[in-house]
Amino acid sequence: MSLRTTATVSFLLLLFLPLFAGAQTDDTWPSLDYLRSDYRSVRVVAHVRIREAEIVNRIPGYDDWKIVAQVIEPFKGKFRKGDVIEYFHGAEAPSKQEFFAGEKIVFLLGEYDKERKSMRYSVLENSTLAPAPLRIKRLRLIRSSAKRRSR
């Protein structure tokens, strides 16, 4: 990527960052259709409580975090309430540990790691949400409609 392209992307991120931050505090965002789209795109959707978060890799402008979290409520995937899940979350550097604390709703992509013979989970970009009551309600609705379709 050229320096000019990098500068343009950085400028756009800074320009739109307040909009994304505002959307995160708006409990009606994202819409049901948006949540449904993200739900279909991933292997795991869960309300989790983060136990541990540490940076495991850094490249210029980017931090890769390893997160260990306990499932509070599963919406999609093999994990159940109380299970512990490990996943990776990329973030623009410098990222702060406070972002990776507390409770979150996560949408996780899964990729099979042939060397370890296990699944490696990573966050779908720009999908992590605070667990607002309306979001939880919408995800329960999506989960129940997905179960009805699979029967």
KEPA-964510 format. One line per field, with one value per residue: residue number from 0; x, y, z of N, C-alpha, C, O in turn; residue in one letter. Coordinates in steps of 0.001 Angstrom, whole numbers, plus 524288, in hexadecimal, padded with zeros to 5 digits. Layout:
BEGIN
n: [NUM/...]
n_c1: [X/...]
n_c2: [Y/...]
n_c3: [Z/...]
ca_c1: [X/...]
ca_c2: [Y/...]
ca_c3: [Z/...]
c_c1: [X/...]
c_c2: [Y/...]
c_c3: [Z/...]
o_c1: [X/...]
o_c2: [Y/...]
o_c3: [Z/...]
res: [a/...]
//
This chain:
BEGIN
n: [0/1/2/3/4/5/6/7/8/9/10/11/12/13/14/15/16/17/18/19/20/21/22/23/24/25/26/27/28/29/30/31/32/33/34/35/36/37/38/39/40/41/42/43/44/45/46/47/48/49/50/51/52/53/54/55/56/57/58/59/60/61/62/63/64/65/66/67/68/69/70/71/72/73/74/75/76/77/78/79/80/81/82/83/84/85/86/87/88/89/90/91/92/93/94/95/96/97/98/99/100/101/102/103/104/105/106/107/108/109/110/111/112/113/114/115/116/117/118/119/120/121/122/123/124/125/126/127/128/129/130/131/132/133/134/135/136/137/138/139/140/141/142/143/144/145/146/147/148/149/150]
n_c1: [80352/80245/8083B/801CD/7F7EB/7F713/7F6E3/7ED81/7E634/7E7BE/7E483/7D9D8/7D67C/7D7F4/7D0F4/7C73C/7C6FC/7C21E/7B79A/7B699/7B8CE/7B075/7A85A/7AA1C/7A6AA/79C44/79171/78A23/78F33/796D2/78DDA/7839E/7848C/78F0E/7942B/790AD/795AE/7A075/7A00B/79E14/7A78A/7AF48/7B51C/7B38B/7ABD1/7AAF9/7A7F3/7B114/7B9D3/7C543/7D0FE/7DBE8/7E552/7EED5/7F93F/7FE12/80368/809B2/80935/80D80/804C2/7FCC3/7F6FB/7F660/7EDEB/7EC94/7E1E3/7DB84/7CFD9/7C3D3/7B831/7AC2E/7A23B/79EFB/79CC0/79E50/7A509/7AE66/7B073/7ACAA/7A543/7ADAE/7B66F/7C3EE/7CA29/7D3CB/7D890/7DC9C/7DF3D/7E0BA/7E5F6/7E6E0/7F305/7F7D7/7F1BE/7E8C4/7E86C/7DF4E/7D70C/7D607/7D0BF/7C74A/7B9D8/7B5A1/7AF8C/7B2B9/7B675/7BAFD/7C417/7C7EA/7D2C9/7D91C/7E457/7EE41/7F7FD/7F6DB/7EE0A/7E3FA/7D97A/7DB23/7D777/7D317/7CFD5/7C55C/7C737/7C491/7BB96/7BA05/7B271/7AC4C/7A4EA/79954/78BD4/78417/78A08/78CC8/782C6/78015/787AF/784A3/77B27/77EA3/7848B/77C94/77658/77D6F/77EC5/774C4/7747F/77C11/777BC]
n_c2: [7FB77/80892/81447/81CE9/81836/81329/81BD5/8205F/81895/8186E/8229E/82208/81A71/81FD6/827E9/822C8/81D31/821CC/82033/81549/8134F/81874/81274/80937/80B9F/80D2B/80692/80286/8005F/7F68F/7F4BF/7EAF5/7E57F/7E760/7E26D/7D840/7D63D/7D67B/7CE1B/7C59B/7C53E/7C0D1/7B6DB/7B667/7BCD4/7C426/7C884/7CD1B/7CCE3/7D312/7CD84/7CD65/7D4F1/7D706/7DC98/7D61A/7D6EE/7E078/7E94D/7F3F1/7FDC9/7F723/7EE80/7E194/7DAD2/7D0F9/7CB1E/7C646/7C14F/7BFB3/7B939/7BF3E/7BF60/7B77A/7B95A/7B56E/7AA72/7A110/7A299/7A322/7A86C/7ACF4/7A82B/7A9B6/7B1BE/7B414/7BE37/7C69E/7D412/7DE56/7EB3B/7F8F9/7FEEC/8083F/7FF69/7FE8B/7F7C9/7F885/7F843/7EDEA/7E8EE/7E4D2/7E279/7DDB1/7DCB6/7D3B2/7D095/7C64B/7C19B/7B541/7AD52/7A21E/79D5F/796BB/79361/7937D/78DD0/79188/79AE7/7A832/7B3FC/7C09E/7CE29/7D369/7DE03/7EA97/7E7B0/7E5B7/7E7FA/7EF7E/7E96D/7EC98/7ECF6/7ECDC/7E953/7DF3A/7DADB/7DB36/7D463/7CB0D/7C99A/7C83F/7BF18/7B7F1/7B7F1/7B3E9/7A9D7/7A5BE/7A57C/79E09/794A0]
n_c3: [80000/7FCC2/801EF/800F7/7FFA4/80942/80FE0/80CA6/80F4B/81A26/81C95/819CE/820F6/82A6F/828BF/82870/831B9/83AF1/83843/83840/842B3/84764/8439C/848F3/852F5/85186/85448/84D65/84479/83E83/833A7/832A0/82922/826B2/82F13/82D19/82397/8268B/82D8D/826FE/821D8/827FE/8308B/83B4B/844B0/84FD3/85CD0/86525/8704E/8724D/8766F/875B0/86EBA/86578/85E28/8536B/84A58/84288/8383D/83061/8336B/8368A/83FA0/8446C/84BEE/85592/85AC2/865E4/869C2/870EC/86DE3/86EC9/86A61/86002/85256/84898/8437A/848D7/85369/860E9/86BD2/8759C/8717B/86DDF/864F0/85B48/853A8/848F5/84717/83EF6/83F5E/83D62/83F76/848B5/8510D/85BC2/867CE/86DAC/866A4/864CE/86D04/87686/872FA/86690/859FA/850D8/843D0/83D58/83458/82F58/82D6A/82915/82F1E/82A4E/82E2B/83933/839E6/83C46/83E15/83ADB/83F75/83B99/83C72/83532/82D45/83253/83823/842BA/84DE9/8583C/86272/86191/865C4/85D64/854EB/85853/858D0/84E1E/84A00/84EBE/849C7/83F5A/840C2/843BD/83ABB/83390/83785/835EB/82AFB/828E9/82B80]
ca_c1: [80000/80588/807DE/7FD34/7F35A/7F6FE/7F535/7E7FC/7E34A/7E818/7E12A/7D463/7D569/7D770/7CC3E/7C292/7C75C/7BDFF/7B2A1/7B6A7/7B887/7AB19/7A50C/7AAD8/7A3B2/796CA/78F93/786E2/792C3/7955A/7888C/782D2/786C8/794C6/795AA/78FA4/799D4/7A535/79EEF/79EB8/7ACF2/7B303/7B423/7B21C/7A9EB/7AA35/7A89D/7B562/7BC8B/7CACD/7D42E/7E15B/7E667/7F453/7FB2C/8017A/80660/80958/80B99/80CB0/7FF6C/7F8F7/7F7ED/7F335/7ECD6/7EA5C/7DDDA/7D933/7CAE0/7BFFA/7B32D/7A7AB/79DC6/7A057/798AC/79F7E/7A9F0/7AECA/7B171/7A828/7A5DC/7B1D0/7BB27/7C803/7CBA0/7D862/7D82C/7E049/7DCB1/7E45B/7E475/7EA82/7F6AD/7F836/7ECA9/7E8C4/7E67B/7DA08/7D341/7D5AC/7CF3A/7C1B0/7B66E/7B52F/7AD21/7B6BB/7B543/7C012/7C54B/7CADD/7D633/7DBAB/7EA04/7F00A/7FC58/7F4E0/7E972/7DFB3/7D766/7DD57/7D34A/7D48D/7CB52/7C3B5/7C8A8/7C095/7B6B5/7B998/7AE8F/7AADB/7A03B/79497/78731/7819A/78D75/78C11/77D91/78059/78ABF/78158/7776A/7818B/785C9/777E8/774A3/78142/77D87/76FF9/775CD/77F63/774A1]
ca_c2: [80000/80D3A/817EE/8202B/814FD/81273/820CD/82105/814DF/81A63/82736/82049/817ED/823F1/82AD6/81FBA/81AB8/8237A/81DD2/80FE8/81383/819DB/80DF4/80553/80D1B/80D3D/8013D/800A9/7FEFC/7F640/7F2F1/7E552/7E383/7E7A1/7DE2A/7D358/7D5A4/7D4EC/7C8F5/7C1C0/7C560/7BEB9/7B1C1/7B6F4/7C1D5/7C348/7CC96/7CB0E/7D013/7D273/7CC35/7CED7/7D749/7D86F/7DD54/7D1BB/7D844/7E5F3/7EB1F/7F9A1/7FFA8/7F308/7EAED/7DCDA/7D95F/7CBDB/7CBEA/7C1B9/7C332/7BBD3/7BA05/7C072/7BD56/7B64B/7BA44/7B219/7A7A1/79C7A/7A3FC/7A360/7ABE2/7AB54/7A68D/7AD9F/7B201/7B745/7C05F/7CACC/7D8F1/7E240/7F09A/7FD02/80054/80558/7FE06/7FEAD/7F310/7F971/7F6AE/7E837/7E794/7E4D4/7DF2F/7DF11/7D914/7D2D4/7CDA9/7C3E1/7BE55/7B0A8/7AB16/79D78/79D9F/7915D/79204/79274/78A7C/793EB/79FB5/7AD37/7B7CF/7C625/7D1A6/7D5D4/7E38A/7EE7D/7E530/7E52C/7EBA6/7EF57/7E629/7EF8E/7E994/7EC3F/7E5FA/7D9E1/7D936/7DA46/7CFA5/7C69B/7C904/7C603/7B9AE/7B4A2/7B749/7B06E/7A48C/7A412/7A459/79957/78FEB]
ca_c3: [80000/7FC6C/80651/80007/800C2/80EEF/8122D/80B6B/8128E/81F8B/81CFA/819BD/825FE/82E63/8278C/829A6/836D5/83E87/836BD/83A25/84866/848A7/8426B/84D0C/85796/85007/85535/84913/8403E/83904/83274/83284/82439/82720/83295/82A56/81FB7/82957/82FC1/822C5/81FF0/82BC9/832FE/840D1/846B6/85572/860C2/86845/8743B/8713C/87B02/874A8/869A1/864F7/858D9/85205/845A5/840ED/83369/83078/83313/8377F/843FD/84455/85154/856DD/85EB6/86864/86BD4/8728A/86B42/87217/86769/85A93/84E7A/84419/843F8/84C46/858DC/86475/87056/8792F/86E9D/86D0E/85F6F/85A09/84E68/847C0/8458D/83D04/840AB/83BCA/843A3/84D9B/8533B/86176/86A63/86FA5/862AA/86508/8725C/87777/86FDC/86105/8564E/84CDE/83F13/83C71/82FDA/830E8/82967/82B24/82F58/82941/831A3/83E7D/83957/83F34/83BCD/83C8E/83EEB/83B5C/83C4A/8304F/82DA3/833C1/839C0/84864/84FFB/85DC2/862F7/862DA/865E1/8584A/851B8/85A4A/8571A/84879/84908/85047/84581/83AF0/8422E/84391/83548/83111/83957/83338/82585/82883/82CBE]
c_c1: [80386/804A1/802F9/7F82C/7F2C2/7F50B/7EF62/7E49D/7E34A/7E48B/7DB6D/7D2E3/7D499/7D270/7C75B/7C2A0/7C32F/7B8AA/7B24A/7B625/7B2FB/7A76F/7A580/7A7A7/79DDC/794C1/78C2C/78A30/795AC/78FD6/78859/78538/78CBC/796BE/794FC/793EF/79EEF/7A4A3/79FE6/7A469/7B0DC/7B177/7B1F1/7B02B/7A8C7/7AABB/7ACB4/7B72C/7C256/7CDC0/7D9C7/7E1C4/7EC24/7F5C4/7FF04/804B7/80587/80BEE/80A8C/806F4/7FB3D/7FAA7/7F454/7F2B6/7EAD4/7E6AE/7DC12/7D44D/7C75A/7BABD/7AEE7/7A2BA/79F85/79BAB/7996C/7A4AA/7A9D5/7AF68/7AC60/7A95C/7A9F9/7B6C2/7BEF8/7C9BE/7D05C/7D7B4/7DC02/7DD55/7E0DF/7E25E/7E8AB/7EDF9/7F6EF/7F2BE/7ED1A/7E630/7E0D5/7D5D1/7D230/7D485/7C94A/7BEB7/7B5FC/7B1B3/7B119/7B4A1/7BA73/7C035/7C862/7CDEB/7D90F/7E197/7EC10/7F46D/7FA76/7F02E/7E4ED/7DDDF/7DA37/7D939/7D57C/7CFA1/7CA4B/7C48B/7C3EF/7BB65/7B5F9/7B61E/7AE17/7A5BB/79B66/78FCB/78499/784E3/78CDD/786D1/77D9A/78365/787BA/77D4F/779FB/782C1/78102/775F7/77868/7803A/778B5/77118/778E9/77C63/77255]
c_c2: [804D0/810BB/81B47/81D21/8142F/81761/821B1/81D7C/816BB/81F11/825A1/81D9A/81BFA/82712/827F0/81D2A/81CA2/82121/8183B/80FCC/814D5/81555/809D7/806A3/80D78/807A1/7FF21/7FF1E/7FA14/7F427/7ECF6/7E2F6/7E362/7E333/7D8E3/7D23B/7D3E5/7CF60/7C4B1/7C137/7C279/7B952/7B23D/7BC7F/7C0D9/7C85A/7CA5F/7CEF6/7CF01/7D19E/7CE1E/7D13C/7D8D8/7D904/7D8E7/7D2D0/7DE04/7E68C/7F0F9/7FB19/7FBC5/7EF97/7E638/7DAF0/7D3CA/7CCC3/7C698/7C3B6/7BEA4/7BD31/7BAE8/7BE51/7BC51/7B770/7B6DE/7AF5D/7A37C/79DCD/7A48D/7A719/7A9A1/7A985/7AB18/7AD43/7B593/7B92B/7C4E3/7CF7C/7DCD9/7E7AA/7F45D/7FE7C/80646/80448/7FDA3/7F9C7/7F3BE/7F7CE/7F0D4/7E66B/7E796/7E118/7E14F/7DB19/7D88E/7CF66/7CB75/7C084/7B9B1/7AE85/7A67C/79E09/79805/78FB1/7907F/78ECD/78C6A/798D8/7A469/7B151/7BD5A/7C963/7D37C/7DBAF/7E707/7EC1B/7E4D9/7E97B/7EB44/7EC56/7E925/7EBFB/7E8C4/7E8D7/7E041/7D7BB/7D7E5/7D54D/7CAC2/7C576/7C674/7C042/7B62E/7B3F1/7B3C0/7AAC6/7A26A/7A293/79F51/79453/78D83]
c_c3: [80000/80125/805BF/80148/8069E/811A6/81146/80ECE/8183A/8205C/81D36/81EDB/82A4C/82DA4/82954/82F00/83AAC/83D33/838BB/84012/84A20/847BC/846AD/851EC/8567A/85065/850D3/8445E/841CB/83858/83290/82D98/82465/82A9A/82FEE/82655/8224A/82B90/82BB0/8210C/82352/82DC0/8387B/841D2/84C78/8587F/86487/86C67/87386/87658/87A64/86F3F/86982/85F37/857B6/84D25/8446D/83BA3/83347/82F91/834A8/83C0A/84365/849F5/851A4/85B72/860C7/86B1D/86D4E/87003/86F57/86F89/861CF/85705/849A8/84529/84826/8520C/85BEA/868F1/873FF/87680/86E2F/86765/85ED9/8546F/84DC8/8459D/843DF/83E42/83ECF/84069/84425/84FB8/85925/863B0/86C3F/86BB2/862FA/86A9B/872B7/873FD/86A4E/85E51/851EE/8487B/83D38/83785/831D7/82C52/82BD3/82ABF/82ED8/82CE6/83711/83E86/83CB6/83C56/83E29/83B67/83ECE/83A99/836B7/830EA/82EA6/8357D/83FA7/84A98/855DE/85E34/864CE/8628C/8608A/854A5/85345/85866/85146/8473B/84AA8/84C04/840BF/83BFD/841B4/83DF5/8324C/832A4/8369E/82D8F/824F9/829A3/827F2]
o_c1: [80753/800C4/8004D/7F498/7EE6F/7F1EA/7ECA4/7E0A5/7DF3D/7E1DF/7D879/7CE95/7D0F6/7CFF8/7C3C1/7BE9B/7C0E4/7B588/7AE37/7B358/7B104/7A3CC/7A1A8/7A614/79AC6/79629/78B5C/7882E/796EC/78D7D/78C5D/787AE/78F29/79A84/7984E/7959F/7A175/7A85A/7A242/7A5ED/7B554/7AD24/7AEDF/7B281/7A5FB/7AD8B/7ABE2/7B62D/7C41B/7CD1F/7DC1B/7DEEE/7EE0D/7F3B9/802BB/8085D/80147/81037/806F1/804A5/7F699/7FF29/7EFC2/7F69A/7E7BF/7E833/7DB3D/7D484/7C7D5/7B916/7AE23/79F7C/7A158/7972E/795AA/7A83C/7A5D9/7AEE9/7A85D/7ADD3/7A9D1/7BAE5/7BD73/7CAAA/7D0DB/7D66F/7DE56/7D980/7E425/7DDA7/7ED50/7EC10/7F647/7EF86/7F148/7E241/7DDE1/7D18F/7CDF4/7D705/7C6A0/7C0C3/7B5F7/7B104/7B2AC/7B17D/7BDEE/7BCEB/7CB38/7CBEC/7DB2E/7E3A5/7EBA7/7F4A2/7FC48/7EE8A/7E26F/7E064/7DB78/7D7AC/7D93B/7CBC5/7CDE7/7C2BD/7BFDC/7B741/7B1A3/7B6C5/7AF52/7A27B/79991/78FB6/7830D/782BD/78C7E/78681/77B69/781DC/7883F/77C32/777C0/78215/78157/7741D/776BB/780C2/7788C/76EDF/77877/77E7A/76FA1]
o_c2: [8050F/81031/81C5D/81F3F/8147E/8171B/8238F/81F2D/8169A/81F75/827A3/81E5F/81B8D/828B0/82A4D/81B1E/8196F/8202D/81695/80C86/81297/8147A/8073A/80316/80E07/80452/7FA66/7FCCD/7F996/7F212/7EA51/7DED6/7DFB6/7E089/7D572/7CDC4/7D03F/7CC53/7C0AB/7BD23/7C1B9/7B774/7AEF5/7C052/7BD2F/7CBF1/7C63B/7D3A7/7CA91/7D493/7D02F/7CFC3/7DB98/7D63E/7D80C/7CFEB/7E024/7E496/7F2C7/7F9D6/7FCEF/7EDF1/7E6CD/7D999/7D218/7CEE7/7C2EC/7C749/7BA54/7C1B5/7B7BA/7BBD2/7BFE2/7B697/7B592/7B1A4/7A27E/79A4F/7A633/7A8B3/7A503/7A956/7AFA8/7A904/7B989/7B622/7C6B9/7CEF8/7DE73/7E89F/7F31E/7FF34/80906/807D5/7FC8C/7F7E8/7EFF4/7F62B/7EF05/7E2D6/7EA10/7DD17/7E60A/7D6B5/7DC70/7CBDB/7CE67/7BD1C/7BA2E/7ADFC/7A6E8/79F11/794F0/78B2F/78CA2/78CEE/78972/79AAE/7A488/7B20C/7BE99/7C791/7D4EE/7DE05/7E67B/7EE4C/7E3C6/7EE11/7E73F/7ECA7/7E84B/7E859/7E462/7E5CC/7DCD6/7D349/7D3ED/7D252/7C6B2/7C0F1/7C2E6/7BCF3/7B1EA/7AFB9/7B0DF/7A742/79DD5/79ECE/79C9C/79017/7898D]
o_c3: [802EF/803F5/80998/803B4/808B3/8154A/814C1/810EE/81AD0/82457/8206F/820DB/82D6A/8316F/82B77/830AC/83D6E/840B9/83AAD/84235/84DE5/84AC3/847E7/854C1/85A20/84D34/85084/840AA/84669/83BFC/83295/82DDD/82275/82943/83070/825C4/8206E/82B74/82CDB/81F00/821B5/82CC7/83A30/84013/84DD6/856FA/866D5/86C09/87413/87A16/87E0E/86BA8/86CF4/85BDC/85AA5/84BF6/8452B/83AAF/835E6/82B8B/8342F/83C52/84205/84C73/84E5C/85F7A/85DCA/86E52/86B3B/87002/872DE/87210/85F26/85886/846F5/84772/84AA6/85550/859D5/869C0/87557/878F3/86E24/86557/86189/850ED/85191/842C2/84702/83E37/83EAE/844C4/84041/8501F/85B41/861A7/86C62/86D36/86194/86C9F/86F92/87248/86970/86028/84F91/84953/83BB1/836AF/835B1/827FA/8301F/82686/83282/82E8F/83948/842A4/83F8E/838AC/842CD/836E9/8418C/83862/833E3/834B6/82C28/8346A/8416D/8494E/85834/85AAC/8692C/85F67/85F4B/8519A/84FE8/85698/84FAB/843C8/84823/84AD0/83E66/83890/83F81/83C96/82ED4/82F68/8352B/82B91/82106/828BD/8284A]
res: [m/s/l/r/t/t/a/t/v/s/f/l/l/l/l/f/l/p/l/f/a/g/a/q/t/d/d/t/w/p/s/l/d/y/l/r/s/d/y/r/s/v/r/v/v/a/h/v/r/i/r/e/a/e/i/v/n/r/i/p/g/y/d/d/w/k/i/v/a/q/v/i/e/p/f/k/g/k/f/r/k/g/d/v/i/e/y/f/h/g/a/e/a/p/s/k/q/e/f/f/a/g/e/k/i/v/f/l/l/g/e/y/d/k/e/r/k/s/m/r/y/s/v/l/e/n/s/t/l/a/p/a/p/l/r/i/k/r/l/r/l/i/r/s/s/a/k/r/r/s/r]
//
